[in-house]
Structure formats: structure tokens, C-alpha cells
């Protein structure tokens, strides 16, 4: 046992699961038994969780309710001790506020505060907790008070993290993300509209067992938001080829019809939603950047308008099509030997996502004149195999 955590569930193994996503195996099948044992052995048991809603549509709570592995029941019984939630608890009115206050009093510096929805600083009455001694308790005033007594604060969903739709232009309520209001306590942003249940549960488990997760400059856990959607997109080779869909639902890269994958950090391509069944691009819809800090305004709006500029670290600004041509040129020049070896051994045919083949077959494009050089590995693989059989 190290720091109260049994060696049967190491941080390295837990992070490996989080990074792999749902593509390999579910949390319930692999880690839930060990996780439950580790939590039971923690000093004091499972830490309490207080879940507060601000200017929210409750979409993140519903997303958690739709969690398949683990199920919501497993989350509540095996992973967290949910003491207060406006959606899931049965007490209401003054009785609910009594539960909230007693939890804070008895668990100072131990409970985890989860905030769903933004904080309407300009119109506090837009989101209220209830009444105490005949006075309305605004969420915007209560969250900083609760955060001061919490072990950590987790902002779930884009509204809580960055303002999201609740703080979109013209923002009449003056809504802001939690990290712009709470000071003196660590805030972890888990964006998304809604946030994937794995992101929420995984972040809570990491805090409970291992402490605060590693975060990026926007306080997002890098185990879930460490890569661009574009980096793992099954249509990435269409992007390299300059093969773009002309309309939503078409074959090819969806950049020209508004895909924000090149500027959005999230592991949606490998994790997917609805128990790993589907995600936006798999459904022929461009990524709208719902995990991005400027969603739904800024660079993510309008949703179906072409992304005009991509900012590449360390601050180089260029057009998306320029990036496409440059990447294609560098790729063609730099991967020759490895590419040929991969074709010869058939690795590209084995590891390319099946969606690429389906979309290519769905919209055949007649060849006229001299064929262009293509970096599509499936095309080259077919050509290579035809030459070998002659």
C-alpha cells in the first residue's frame, strides 16, 4: 500500500486505461473490482461529493446517468459518496440545504465539489440553490463559499468550465466558468457538451486515489484532453490527401463543412459515446468543438462554417489548407522507407479504421487523365498487392 492506495490498482495502470479509452475494455470488467477494494481501504472511506448546478441544462448529469461501464448505480455505490445533488437526491427545500451544510461542516478539506453549469455573476437570481432563513441562496455566491472548504473543485461540462452556451454572446446573465471565479482551491475543468461520463468518473477517481491529475493550460486533465480530435480521426488521411467532403454527410475530411477537430482537444475518436457506439464524425457530422474553451463562440462558430485559421504551437498562424499541403509534402518526403515497409507487411490494411474504407466506397470518384499521387494507404496497398499478383 502506498499513500493509502493498494498496489493492486497503481496510478500507472489506471492512467493506461484512461488513455486507451473504451476501445479496449471497460472500466467495470478491468478495474471496478480493484477500484472498489482500493476505495474501501482508503482512510475514512469514500470521500463525499457535492454536485451543484448553475446555469445548466442538466445534460452532464444525464450523461453520467447514461454511463454503461460503470453504471450510475456502480458509480454511486462503489466509487463516490454523493451527498448532495439537485437532480438525484430526494430531500428538497430546507431539508436539502441542511444536508449540504452538514456535509460541508463534517468533511472540510475532504469533500469534492462538482459544479455543472456556469455562474451567472451578472444576474445571480438566474440560478439559485433554494432558501435559507427566508433568503434566496444564489449559486454564484454559494460556489466560492463551498469551494473554500473543498478538497478540489471539478467543473463538469463546457458551461461550468468555460461559460459554454450559458455564457455565449451576448451573455445577458454575465455567466463565467468556475475557474474564473474560484480562487485558493484547485479547479479541474472537464469540458464537453455534455462531458463524457468516463471523463467525469475518471477525473473523480484520480482525485480520490492519487490526487490532482496533470492538466493543460486550460486546467483540463491531459489523460482525456491531451490530443487533438484531428490526431486520432479516422478521416485524417483524407485530410492529408486534400480530399474534402462538399457537404455534411459526404465522404472525405469534413474540414470544409465546419469540422473543428484540428483545434479541439478530446479523445472522442477512440472513446466514443453511448458505450463506445458512436461519435460525431462517425455519424457524418463535423466536430463542433464542444470541448474547446471558446465553444460555442469564437473559433468554433458557426458550426458548419469552414475553419479558416489554425494556430499551431508555438503560435504560428496559417490557413487550414496551407497546413494540409505542408503536412502532405513533409509526409511524402519523410516516411518513404517506413511507409514501404508497412505496405509490404500489410500493417496499414490491418490498422486503418474501417470507417475510412466505408467512406471511400460510399462516394466513388472517377479518375480522369493521369492519376495523382495519393498518400491514402489503402489505395497504395491495393496497388501494391495487384503488382505482386501479376
N, C-alpha and C positions, 0 to 999 in steps of 0.2 A: 504494500500500500504506500502511495506517495501523495502527501498533502490531502489525505482523506479519501483518495480515489484509488480503488483496487487496480492492480496491474492488469486484470483481465480485460479492461477497456482502456487502452492507452490513448493519449491525445493523438498520436501519430495515426493509429488505426481509425479513430473517429474522423479525423480530417481527411483521410484517404476515402472514406465513404462519402463525405460531403462533397469532395471534389469529383468523384466518379459520377455522382448524380444517380438518378433512378434507372440508368441504362443497364446496370449490372445486377443489383439485388436490392431488395427493400430493407428499410431500417428494421422492420419487425422481424424479418427472417434472420438477419445477420446480427443486429446489435441490441434489439429490445430486451432480450433476457439478461444480457450482461449489463445493459444500461439500468434496468430495474434493480438489479443487485447492487450496482455501484451507488445508486441513489439511496437505497435502503441503508447502506453502510456509511453514508455521509453523517457527520456530527449534526444532530438536530433534525435529520431527515430532509425531505424535500423543502426547499425554500418557498415561501408564499409568493404568489403572483397577483398583482392588482392590475386589472385591464380597464383602462379609461377610454371613452370615446369622445372625440371632439367633433369638428365639422366633418362627419364621416357618413358614408352610405352603408356602413357595416359590412362592406364587401370582404374585408380581410378576416373578419370573424367567420363569415360564411365560407371563405376559402379554407380556413382551419377546420371548419365543420366537415368539409368535403375531403379532408385528409384520409387517405386509404391505408398507408403504411408509414407510421402508426395511425390508427383510427383516432377520432376525437376522444372516445372513451379511454383508449390506452394513454393518450396524452394527459388526460385529466387524472387518471388513476395511477399511472406508472411514472410520469415524468415531472409534472408540476402540481403544485397545490394551489389551485385557482380559488382565491378568497373573494374576489370582487370582480364582477363583470356585469355591465348593464344589460347584456344580451342573455347570458347563460344562468345568472343567479335568480332564485325565486323570491327573496325578500325585495321589498320596494319601499320608497319613501324614506322615512326616518330610520326604519329598521335597517335598510341597506346602508345608509350613512353611518349607522352605529358599527356595522361590520367593518366598513372601511376604516373608521377611526381606530377601532380596537386592533385591527391588523397592523396599522402603522405604529401604534403605541407599543405593541408587544414584539415587533420584529424590526425595529430600527436598524438600518445598515445591513439588513438581511434580505428583505423582500425585493423582488424585481418589479419595477413599474413598466408596464406596457401601455403605450399610447397609440391609439388608432384614430386617425383624423387630425386635421390641423387645429391650431389655437387661434381663435378669432379675436385678436387683440383690439381691433377697431370697433367691434360690435360684440362684447362679451356675452350678451344675452342670446346670441345665436347658438350657443352650446352650453347647457347648464347641467350640473350633476343632480340637483334637487334643491331641497330647502333645509336649512338648519336655523332653529330658533326664529322661524318666520322670514328668514332672509334667503334669497336665491344664491346658490353657490356656482359661479361660473367656472367652466373647465379651464379657461385661460389663466385664472388666478389660482386654481387648486393644483394644477400640474406642477408648477415650480415648487409649491409647498411640499407636495408628496415627493418630488424628485430629491429634495434636500435630505430626506430620510431614507432614500432607497439605496440599495447596493449598486444598481445600474438602471439605466433607462433605455428601453428598446422602442424605437419609433417604427411601427409596422405600417407599411403602405406608403405610397408616394405623398399623400396628403400630410401624414404625420412627419415624414422625413423632410420633405422639401416644400410643402404647401399644396402641391398637386392640383387637381381640379378645384379643390376648395379655395385655393389661393390664386386661381387663374385670373387673367385680366378681365375686367377692371378691378377685381378683388374688393368688393364693397365692404366685406367684413374685416378687412385688414388681416387675413389669415397668414400665419407663418408656420414653418416647420418647427418641431420641438427643439432641434439643436440651435435655433436662433433665439430661443427664449430661456432654456435651462442652462444654468452655469453652475460650476462647482461639483458636478456629478458627471460621470462618463455617459455619453449618449451613443447608442449604436443605431444606425439607420438601416432599415430593411425595406427598401422601396419596392415598387411594383403596384400595378392597379388591376387586380389585387396582388399582394405578395404571395408567392408560392408557399404552401404550408411547410414544405421542407426548409425553406429559408427561415421561417419563424421558429419552428421547433428546433432546428439545428442551432440557431443562434442562442436560444434559451438554454439548451443542453450544454453548449460550450461555456456559457457564463457560469452555470451551476457547477460543472465538474472541473473546468480548467481555468476559469477567469475570463477576462475580456478577450475576444478574438482579435486577430490582426485586421486592421481596417485600412481603407484607402483615404485619400484627402477629403472625401465626402462622407467619411465615417461608415462606409459600407463594408461588411465582412468580405475580405478577399476570397474566402473559401467558396462564396457564391457569386461574387461580383468582380472577380479578378480578371476576367477575359471579356473581350467584346463579343456580342452576339455574332458578328460577322466572322470571327475567327473559327467558329465551330459550325457555321451554317452549311447545310447540305447542298446549297446552291452556290457555294463560294467559287467553284471552278467556272461557273457561268460568268461570274464577275471577272475572273482572270481573262476569260475569252472575249469579254466585251459583248456577251450575249444577254441582252436585257429584255424583259417582258414589256410589252407595249401597253398592257392594261392589267389591273388586278385579276388574278386567276390565270394569267398566262404563264407559259414556260419561261425559264431563264431567271436571271437575277432580277429582283424586284426593286432595285435602286431607283430606277427612273419613275416608278409609280409610288415612291414615297418611303421605301424601307429605311429605317433609322438604325439598322443593325450595325453599320460601321461606326456609330458614335454612342452605342448603348452597351453598358457593361452588365451582363447577366448570363447565367448558364442555361437559359431556356432551351437551346438546341439539343442538349444532352439530357436535361432533367425532364422537360416537357410538363404538361399539366394534366389534370384528371387521371391521376395514377399512371402517368407516363404514356397516355394515349395520343396526345396531340399538342401542337403549339401553333402560333400564328402563321408562320411561313409554311408549315406543313399543311395548313388549311388554305394555302394560296392567298394569304393576306400579308401585306408587308408589316414588318415590325414597326410599331408606332412609338417605341422608345419609352414605355411606361415606367421603366426603372431609372430613367435619366433624371438628373437634377432639375432640368428646365421643362419637364413634362407638365402640362400639355402645351405650354407656350414656347417661346424661344425657338431653338433649332429643331424641335420635334413637331412644329405646327406650320402649315396644315398637314394632316396625317398623310394625305395622298399626293402631296406636292414633292417633287424631286429634291433630294438633299443636295444643296448647291455647294456647300463648303464642308470640308473635313479638316479638323485640326489634329495634326499628327505631332506627338511629342518630339522634340521639346518646344512646340509652339509653331511649327511650320504650317501655314495655311495654304490650301490648294483646293482645286475642284475635284470632285469625286472621279470624274472621267480621266483627269490627268493622273490621279493615283492609279486608276485601272491600267492605263497604258504603261506607266512606270513599273508597276508591280509585274505586269506581264513580261516586260522586257528583261527585268532583273531575273525573274523566274526562269525564262527561257535560257538565259546565259549562265545561270548559276547551278542548275540542278541536273545538268546533262547526264553525268555518269550514274548518279543515284536514280534518276528517272528511268534510264535504260535498264538498269538492273531490276527496278521494281516492275517494269513491264515484262521482262524476261521471266521473272519468277511468279508473275500473276498477282502480286500483292495489291495493286490498285484495284483489280477486279474484285478482290475479296473484301477490301476495306472501304470502298466508296459507299456512301449511304444509298440505300435503294431508291430514295426519292429522286436522285439525280437521273437515274435510268428511266424512271417513270415519266418525269417531266420532259426528258428528251424525246421519248417515244410519243408523248401526247401531242407534240406540235412539230411534225417533221418539216424541215426546211430544205427545199430543193437546191441542189448545187448547180451553179451556172459558171462556166468558164473554168479557170484554173482554181483548184481548191486552196483555201487559205490555210496557213499553218495554225494548227489548233493545239492548245495545251490541255484539252479535255482528255484525261487519262483513259476513259472508256473508249473513245474513238481510236486513240493510238493503240490501245490494247487489241481491239478488233483488227486493225490494220496489220499489227504485228503477227497475230495468230493466222490471218489469211496468208501472209507471206511464208510462214513456216509450213503451211499445209500444201503449198504449191510444189 
